[in-house]
Protein backbone atom coordinates (compact mmCIF):
# COMPACT_ATOMS: atom_id res chain seq x y z
CA UNK A 1 0.00 0.00 0.00
CA UNK A 2 1.36 3.38 -0.99
CA UNK A 3 1.50 6.26 1.50
CA UNK A 4 0.73 8.80 -1.24
CA UNK A 5 -1.95 9.49 -3.82
CA UNK A 6 0.59 9.65 -6.67
CA UNK A 7 4.01 8.10 -7.25
CA UNK A 8 6.39 9.95 -9.55
CA UNK A 9 7.48 7.82 -12.52
CA UNK A 10 9.24 10.41 -14.67
CA UNK A 11 9.93 14.10 -15.16
CA UNK A 12 6.26 14.83 -15.92
CA UNK A 13 4.53 11.53 -15.14
CA UNK A 14 2.90 10.07 -12.05
CA UNK A 15 1.11 6.82 -11.28
CA UNK A 16 -2.16 7.07 -9.38
CA UNK A 17 -2.24 4.76 -6.37
CA UNK A 18 -5.16 2.80 -4.93
CA UNK A 19 -5.93 5.76 -2.66
CA UNK A 20 -7.25 7.78 -5.63
CA UNK A 21 -10.12 5.33 -6.25
CA UNK A 22 -13.33 7.15 -7.16
CA UNK A 23 -16.60 7.44 -5.27
CA UNK A 24 -18.88 7.08 -8.30
CA UNK A 25 -16.71 4.43 -9.98
CA UNK A 26 -13.94 2.69 -8.05
CA UNK A 27 -12.15 1.74 -11.29
CA UNK A 28 -11.50 5.42 -12.05
CA UNK A 29 -9.81 8.17 -10.07
CA UNK A 30 -11.57 10.50 -7.68
CA UNK A 31 -10.64 13.85 -9.17
CA UNK A 32 -9.76 15.47 -5.82
CA UNK A 33 -6.10 14.34 -5.62
CA UNK A 34 -5.62 15.22 -9.30
CA UNK A 35 -6.60 18.83 -8.60
CA UNK A 36 -3.92 19.00 -5.92
CA UNK A 37 -1.38 17.47 -8.30
CA UNK A 38 -2.08 20.16 -10.91
CA UNK A 39 -1.66 22.95 -8.35
CA UNK A 40 1.62 21.34 -7.28
CA UNK A 41 2.79 21.30 -10.92
CA UNK A 42 1.92 24.99 -11.38
CA UNK A 43 3.88 25.92 -8.27
CA UNK A 44 6.88 23.82 -9.28
CA UNK A 45 6.89 25.48 -12.71
CA UNK A 46 6.58 28.93 -11.11
CA UNK A 47 9.50 28.30 -8.77
CA UNK A 48 11.66 27.01 -11.61
CA UNK A 49 11.07 30.20 -13.60
CA UNK A 50 11.05 32.92 -10.93
CA UNK A 51 11.83 33.56 -7.26
CA UNK A 52 9.17 36.09 -6.22
CA UNK A 53 6.57 33.56 -5.04
CA UNK A 54 3.49 34.71 -6.92
CA UNK A 55 0.36 33.57 -5.06
CA UNK A 56 -2.46 31.53 -6.59
CA UNK A 57 -5.56 33.72 -6.35
CA UNK A 58 -7.83 31.63 -8.52
CA UNK A 59 -7.67 27.99 -9.55
CA UNK A 60 -10.29 26.96 -12.11
CA UNK A 61 -10.44 23.28 -13.07
CA UNK A 62 -12.40 21.82 -16.00
CA UNK A 63 -13.00 18.07 -15.72
CA UNK A 64 -13.00 16.72 -19.27
CA UNK A 65 -13.32 13.02 -18.52
CA UNK A 66 -12.53 10.16 -16.18
CA UNK A 67 -9.10 8.64 -15.57
CA UNK A 68 -8.22 5.04 -14.66
CA UNK A 69 -5.95 4.26 -11.73
CA UNK A 70 -2.92 4.42 -14.00
CA UNK A 71 -0.07 6.66 -15.11
CA UNK A 72 -0.87 10.27 -15.94
CA UNK A 73 1.18 13.07 -17.49
CA UNK A 74 1.17 16.70 -16.35
CA UNK A 75 2.17 19.60 -18.61
CA UNK A 76 2.32 23.30 -17.74
CA UNK A 77 2.43 26.40 -19.93
CA UNK A 78 2.26 30.13 -19.25
CA UNK A 79 -0.64 31.70 -21.12
CA UNK A 80 -0.13 35.27 -19.94
CA UNK A 81 3.33 36.08 -18.59
CA UNK A 82 3.80 39.17 -16.47
CA UNK A 83 5.90 40.84 -13.82
CA UNK A 84 3.14 40.90 -11.18
CA UNK A 85 0.32 38.81 -12.70
CA UNK A 86 0.42 35.55 -14.65
CA UNK A 87 -2.15 33.15 -16.09
CA UNK A 88 -0.83 29.59 -16.11
CA UNK A 89 -2.44 26.45 -17.54
CA UNK A 90 -1.75 22.88 -16.39
CA UNK A 91 -3.16 19.78 -18.06
CA UNK A 92 -3.42 16.26 -16.69
CA UNK A 93 -3.69 13.58 -19.37
CA UNK A 94 -3.83 9.79 -19.66
CA UNK A 95 -2.42 8.17 -22.81
CA UNK A 96 -2.53 11.50 -24.63
CA UNK A 97 -6.14 12.34 -23.69
CA UNK A 98 -6.61 15.42 -21.54
CA UNK A 99 -8.75 14.69 -18.46
CA UNK A 100 -8.42 17.82 -16.27
CA UNK A 101 -7.29 21.33 -17.19
CA UNK A 102 -6.37 23.96 -14.61
CA UNK A 103 -6.13 27.66 -15.32
CA UNK A 104 -4.60 29.55 -12.41
CA UNK A 105 -4.16 33.28 -11.89
CA UNK A 106 -0.94 34.01 -10.01
CA UNK A 107 -0.68 37.40 -8.29
CA UNK A 108 2.17 39.38 -6.79
CA UNK A 109 2.12 39.27 -2.95
CA UNK A 110 2.28 42.59 -1.12
CA UNK A 111 1.60 43.76 2.47
CA UNK A 112 -2.12 44.48 3.03
CA UNK A 113 -2.51 43.49 6.68
CA UNK A 114 -3.71 47.00 7.58
CA UNK A 115 -6.82 46.62 5.39
CA UNK A 116 -7.37 42.85 5.68
CA UNK A 117 -10.76 41.63 6.90
CA UNK A 118 -13.89 39.66 6.03
CA UNK A 119 -17.56 39.45 6.96
CA UNK A 120 -17.47 35.64 6.71
CA UNK A 121 -18.02 33.70 9.93
CA UNK A 122 -15.31 31.26 11.08
CA UNK A 123 -16.27 27.60 11.52
CA UNK A 124 -16.20 25.91 14.91
CA UNK A 125 -12.90 23.99 15.20
CA UNK A 126 -12.66 20.31 14.24
CA UNK A 127 -12.71 19.28 17.90
CA UNK A 128 -16.17 20.83 18.23
CA UNK A 129 -17.62 18.58 15.51
CA UNK A 130 -18.41 14.88 15.66
CA UNK A 131 -16.38 12.31 13.69
CA UNK A 132 -18.28 11.03 10.66
CA UNK A 133 -17.42 8.03 8.51
CA UNK A 134 -17.98 8.96 4.83
CA UNK A 135 -17.58 5.31 3.78
CA UNK A 136 -21.09 4.75 5.13
CA UNK A 137 -22.28 6.65 2.03
CA UNK A 138 -19.43 6.53 -0.47
CA UNK A 139 -17.05 3.84 -1.73
CA UNK A 140 -13.56 4.18 -3.18
CA UNK A 141 -9.98 4.53 -2.06
CA UNK A 142 -10.00 8.31 -1.78
CA UNK A 143 -13.02 8.47 0.53
CA UNK A 144 -11.52 5.68 2.65
CA UNK A 145 -8.28 7.68 2.99
CA UNK A 146 -9.75 10.79 4.66
CA UNK A 147 -10.89 11.72 8.14
CA UNK A 148 -14.05 13.83 8.44
CA UNK A 149 -15.57 15.77 11.31
CA UNK A 150 -19.03 17.10 10.56
CA UNK A 151 -21.61 19.30 12.25
CA UNK A 152 -25.29 18.39 12.12
CA UNK A 153 -26.40 18.69 8.50
CA UNK A 154 -29.63 19.04 6.57
CA UNK A 155 -29.95 17.80 2.98
CA UNK A 156 -27.79 20.11 0.92
CA UNK A 157 -26.44 22.16 3.82
CA UNK A 158 -23.71 21.64 6.39
CA UNK A 159 -20.23 22.32 7.70
CA UNK A 160 -17.33 19.91 8.06
CA UNK A 161 -13.57 19.50 8.32
CA UNK A 162 -11.47 17.05 6.28
CA UNK A 163 -7.87 15.88 6.50
CA UNK A 164 -5.76 13.02 5.18
CA UNK A 165 -2.65 11.31 6.56
CA UNK A 166 -1.39 10.61 3.05
CA UNK A 167 1.08 12.65 1.02
CA UNK A 168 -0.13 14.09 -2.26
CA UNK A 169 3.00 12.85 -4.07
CA UNK A 170 5.83 10.59 -2.95
CA UNK A 171 8.74 12.74 -4.16
CA UNK A 172 8.90 15.47 -1.55
CA UNK A 173 6.83 18.05 0.22
CA UNK A 174 4.05 20.07 -1.38
CA UNK A 175 2.73 23.48 -0.42
CA UNK A 176 -0.30 24.04 1.82
CA UNK A 177 -2.18 25.30 -1.26
CA UNK A 178 -1.58 22.10 -3.21
CA UNK A 179 -2.36 19.93 -0.18
CA UNK A 180 -5.64 21.79 0.42
CA UNK A 181 -6.51 21.67 -3.29
CA UNK A 182 -6.25 17.89 -3.13
CA UNK A 183 -9.25 17.90 -0.76
CA UNK A 184 -11.51 20.62 -2.23
CA UNK A 185 -13.50 18.34 -4.52
CA UNK A 186 -14.76 16.22 -1.62
CA UNK A 187 -17.30 18.95 -0.77
CA UNK A 188 -19.73 17.70 -3.42
CA UNK A 189 -20.49 14.51 -1.48
CA UNK A 190 -20.41 15.59 2.14
CA UNK A 191 -23.83 17.33 2.42
CA UNK A 192 -25.70 15.74 -0.47
CA UNK A 193 -29.32 16.78 -1.07
CA UNK A 194 -30.23 13.25 -2.18
CA UNK A 195 -29.04 9.70 -1.66
CA UNK A 196 -26.42 8.75 -4.28
CA UNK A 197 -28.47 5.65 -5.12
CA UNK A 198 -31.44 7.84 -6.08
CA UNK A 199 -29.64 10.68 -7.87
CA UNK A 200 -26.18 11.00 -9.39
CA UNK A 201 -24.71 14.49 -9.34
CA UNK A 202 -21.07 14.57 -10.51
CA UNK A 203 -19.42 17.93 -10.99
CA UNK A 204 -17.81 18.96 -14.27
CA UNK A 205 -15.66 21.73 -12.82
CA UNK A 206 -14.36 23.35 -9.66
CA UNK A 207 -13.29 26.96 -9.24
CA UNK A 208 -11.62 28.19 -6.06
CA UNK A 209 -10.82 31.80 -5.18
CA UNK A 210 -8.30 32.40 -2.40
CA UNK A 211 -7.45 35.54 -0.42
CA UNK A 212 -4.40 34.03 1.31
CA UNK A 213 -2.39 30.85 1.59
CA UNK A 214 -3.89 28.13 3.83
CA UNK A 215 -2.69 27.51 7.37
CA UNK A 216 -3.17 23.75 7.70
CA UNK A 217 -2.97 23.18 11.43
CA UNK A 218 -2.94 19.40 11.89
CA UNK A 219 -3.88 19.12 8.20
CA UNK A 220 -7.52 20.19 8.52
CA UNK A 221 -9.39 21.94 5.67
CA UNK A 222 -12.83 23.32 6.54
CA UNK A 223 -15.97 23.70 4.42
CA UNK A 224 -19.22 25.58 4.94
CA UNK A 225 -21.19 24.08 2.07
CA UNK A 226 -24.53 24.45 0.30
CA UNK A 227 -25.75 22.15 -2.47
CA UNK A 228 -28.54 23.25 -4.80
CA UNK A 229 -30.38 21.33 -7.53
CA UNK A 230 -32.22 23.23 -10.23
CA UNK A 231 -35.41 22.06 -11.99
CA UNK A 232 -33.81 20.99 -15.28
CA UNK A 233 -30.73 18.92 -14.53
CA UNK A 234 -28.24 21.55 -13.33
CA UNK A 235 -26.88 21.89 -9.83
CA UNK A 236 -24.34 23.79 -7.77
CA UNK A 237 -22.18 22.95 -4.77
CA UNK A 238 -20.72 26.10 -3.24
CA UNK A 239 -18.45 26.36 -0.19
CA UNK A 240 -16.66 28.88 1.94
CA UNK A 241 -13.21 27.38 2.52
CA UNK A 242 -11.63 27.53 5.97
CA UNK A 243 -8.44 26.70 7.82
CA UNK A 244 -7.13 27.15 11.33
CA UNK A 245 -7.00 30.93 10.85
CA UNK A 246 -10.59 31.30 9.57
CA UNK A 247 -12.21 31.78 6.15
CA UNK A 248 -9.67 31.82 3.31
CA UNK A 249 -11.74 31.72 0.11
CA UNK A 250 -14.58 30.05 -1.75
CA UNK A 251 -15.15 27.17 -4.14
CA UNK A 252 -17.96 26.33 -6.55
CA UNK A 253 -18.78 23.23 -8.60
CA UNK A 254 -21.42 22.98 -11.33
CA UNK A 255 -23.23 19.63 -11.30
CA UNK A 256 -25.04 17.47 -13.80
CA UNK A 257 -28.02 16.14 -11.78
CA UNK A 258 -29.42 12.83 -13.02
CA UNK A 259 -32.18 10.99 -11.15
CA UNK A 260 -31.76 7.22 -11.30
CA UNK A 261 -34.66 5.44 -12.99
CA UNK A 262 -36.32 2.79 -10.77
CA UNK A 263 -35.18 -0.73 -11.65
HELIX and SHEET records of a PDB file:
HELIX    1   1 UNK A   18  UNK A   20  5                                   3    
HELIX    2   2 UNK A   31  UNK A   49  1                                  19    
HELIX    3   3 UNK A  113  UNK A  115  5                                   3    
HELIX    4   4 UNK A  126  UNK A  128  5                                   3    
HELIX    5   5 UNK A  134  UNK A  136  5                                   3    
HELIX    6   6 UNK A  141  UNK A  144  1                                   4    
HELIX    7   7 UNK A  176  UNK A  184  1                                   9    
HELIX    8   8 UNK A  187  UNK A  190  1                                   4    
HELIX    9   9 UNK A  217  UNK A  219  5                                   3    
SHEET    1   A14 UNK A 130  UNK A 132  0                                        
SHEET    2   A14 UNK A 146  UNK A 150 -1                                        
SHEET    3   A14 UNK A 157  UNK A 164 -1                                        
SHEET    4   A14 UNK A 221  UNK A 229 -1                                        
SHEET    5   A14 UNK A 234  UNK A 243 -1                                        
SHEET    6   A14 UNK A 246  UNK A 256 -1                                        
SHEET    7   A14 UNK A 205  UNK A 210 -1                                        
SHEET    8   A14 UNK A  55  UNK A  63 -1                                        
SHEET    9   A14 UNK A  97  UNK A 107 -1                                        
SHEET   10   A14 UNK A  85  UNK A  94 -1                                        
SHEET   11   A14 UNK A  71  UNK A  80 -1                                        
SHEET   12   A14 UNK A  13  UNK A  16 -1                                        
SHEET   13   A14 UNK A   4  UNK A   8 -1                                        
SHEET   14   A14 UNK A 167  UNK A 169  1                                        
SHEET    1   B 2 UNK A 199  UNK A 200  0                                        
SHEET    2   B 2 UNK A 258  UNK A 259 -1                                        
END                                                                             
